[in-house]
Amino acid sequence: MEYLDKFVVIFIDDISIYSKTEEEHEEHLRLVLQKLREHKLYAKFSKCDFWIEEVKFLGHVIFNGGIAVDQSKVSEVQNWKIPEDVKGIRRFLGLAGYYRRFIEGFSRIAKPMTALLEKNIKFQWTSACQKAFEELKKRLTTAPVLTFPDMHKPFSVYCDASRLGLGCVLMQERKVVAYASRQLRDHEKNYPTHDLELAAVVHALKVWRHYLFGQKCDIYTDHKSLKYIFTQTELNMRQRRWLELIKDYDLEIHYHPSKANVVADALSRKSQISLLWARELPDELAIEFDRLSLGFLNKTEGTVSMEFEPTLEQEIRKGQLNDEKIKEVKELIKLDKAPGFRVDADGTVWHGDRICVPNIKSIRDLILKEAHETAYSIHPGSENMYQDLKQKLWWYGMKREVAEYVALCDVCQRVKAEHQKPTGLLQPLKIPEWKWEKIGMDFIVGLPRTQSVDRLTKVAHFIPVKTTYSGAKLAELYMSRIVCLPGVPKKIVSDRGTQFTSHFWKRLHESMGTKLNFSSAYHPQTDGQTGRTNQILEDMLRACAIQYVCRMPNFQALYGRRCRTPLHWDQPGEKQLFGPGIIEDAERQVRMIRENLRIAQTRQKSYADNRRRDLEFAVGDYVYLKVSPIRGLRRFKVKGKLAPRYIGPFKIIDRKGEVAYQLELPDRLSGVHDVFHVSQLKKCLRVPEEQLREDELNVQDDLTYTEYPVQILETAERTTRNRVIKMCKVKWSHHTAEEATWEREDDLRTDYPELFASRS
């Protein structure tokens, strides 16, 4: 819903609409009621309150002065009897803990009571417990009124740690927004003081992430060494892990309450450039200067003395004149109510040493583009880009906008590697109802064998074939070696090899009533059990092991009796069953096999999903399609290191099953099957007007494309201990000269002799 957290808050069936003025409230109320009407939802009039200035919502009283505790709820705590067991303590702390944001040092006060919740501790209500019990009830009745957080103003966080616990206070303009505290865990009691103080900072960032992420905040601590945590070179693994979390936030750590901490930035190179001397100015250079809005400040005869004057700062100064927020800040500065802000002699508003950027889209877009897409930046990540910008520029929510800009960058989505779990949860195929009803089929590449796997009994048939066999010959083998034994299967699952997608093969099974199911394009895991059989073929030929999923040997699962071997001639044969007994015994075995398969599938899915993440798309979404570069050389032991990883984006036109989608592919990729597993796709957050064209990559039907060297830029010799190796700096297809790589000359001469023929 587009109105959430803008002027309406919803918790299950409780709806609260808030506004600054009566006119706004009337419009907000109309919009929310209209939305309820559109979705045929109803609010009972007798349970609604309208045009009120104070409301009780989720156990809190909200009014224009802030947020307070609902005294009707507190009365329950006041009348609470002394707990007589552990459950009683849990119930009391559960209710009191709901209001812990109003109580400073809640965990410290409640420690005598929480100590009784530990295992192997005998319940004994002591005077310390009684004192804590009464203190919590007293604190709730005298709880302070907390101020509303303003997401357009910076936050202050005060952190402290002791051997008893961690405590934090979130403040804004010297008013308390919330309290937070917790007791130390057993392993944390052994932390050194430095780590405990850092743990308090991390605790505050985690608890108030919804407030602090993307917002400017100042952290105050009484441990001075934390000021230098970002520059320390020797950190233990715990500190390194916490430091990665801290870097996600726009914060500064202070020992004394000072806000004069601003350092220089690489962007200063864009606004402070020394004098440039030139004899004359070519027309091409003059045109380029004009395009970059760079002007001459003075001239002298014979030579030109130029100082580049960037227009960005001028645009920011002009933009501030019409920005309402900055006008409000100026008024607050006059009243000395805007700590950290100042106005210079020209009337420009600064936050410390950082100029305040007005809320003008063209200016902010220019800043973000310059910091991300130019040759000087080369698409940095959101954290590096933000650190680069924050030293000279400031605006509300800058970190969040930087993160959104990087996330929407088409080039970054196309070429940057993903460091998350693979997408697509495991979706096991449906368990067959009877033996040999559904089978999987595959060819082992490069080996003279092919096999079929019964998906119920897991029995595999291996048939030697030649790679020169025609489709008719393979069909003859299929009829004589497979169909003649257990009969015609109802369904065959296979990959999209040419043997299985040929017209002859399809017509053969169509005439027999067998349904062919193919795996998703470039996702062989669809028929995973046949592929797994390929991997363990030698083991299966060496040993006869009990199948874990079936709980019986494959032979017994298929034929209903154990296999007689030379070592055990006394193995019992088939049971002496006649008539209905044979059917009942077979049905009993199939039921047992299907139940074991169901248990195995559930177990395998839980294991597999631990290493995967769920990802869903909607019809109409645009996605990128993963491609693989093929190059004759192994550069740095990695093929196609600088190659694009994705092409597209393409539109999703249909969903096929739980984890496959059909794409609208261009004519260029008409030979590619248009249904893909979700692991081959990547969400396109926006559809750029200019995309990397597929024909430039010359993508093949198997979603690969070939890279080749187009030019040798320079040569050099690398001297090792025993020999001299000739190296060449090579420019590759689909890449710029800046992405050229050094390769061994002998490898290039072997794989690309034409490259040297053109040089000679």
Secondary structure, DSSP 8 states (H G I E B T S, - for coil): -TTBTTTEEEETTEEEE--SSHHHHHHHHHHHHHHHHHTT----GGG---S-SEEEETTEEEETTEEEE-HHHHHHHHT-----SHHHHHHHHHHHHTTGGGSTTHHHHTHHHHGGGSTT------HHHHHHHHHHHHHHHT---B----TTS-EEEEEEE-SSEEEEEEEETTEEEEEEEEE--TGGGG--HHHHHHHHHHHHHHHTHHHHTTSEEEEE-S-GGGGGTTT-S---HHHHHHHHHHTTSEEEEESSS--------TTHHHH----EEES---HHHHHHHHHTT---S---SSSEEE----HHHHHHHHHHTT-HHHHHHHHHHHTT--TTEEE-TTS-EEETTEEE--S-HHHHHHHHHHHHHSTTT-S--HHHHHHHHHTTEE-TTHHHHHHHHHHH-HHHHHHS---S--B---------SSTTSEEEEEE-TTSSEEEEEETTT--EEEEE--TT--HHHHHHHHIIIIITTT---SEEEE---HHHHSHHHHHHHHHHT-EEEE--BT-GGGGHHHHHHHHTHHHHHH----BTTTTB-HHHHHHSS---BTTBTTS--S----THHHHHHHHHHHHHHHHHHHHHHHHHHHHHHHT-B-----TT-EEEEE-EEE-SS-BTTBTTTTS-SEEEEEEEEEEETTTEEEEE--GGGTTS-SEEEGGGEEE-SS--SS---HHHHT--TTSEEE--EEEEEEEEEEE-SS-EEEEEEEEETTS-GGG-EEEEHHHHHHH-HHHHHHH-
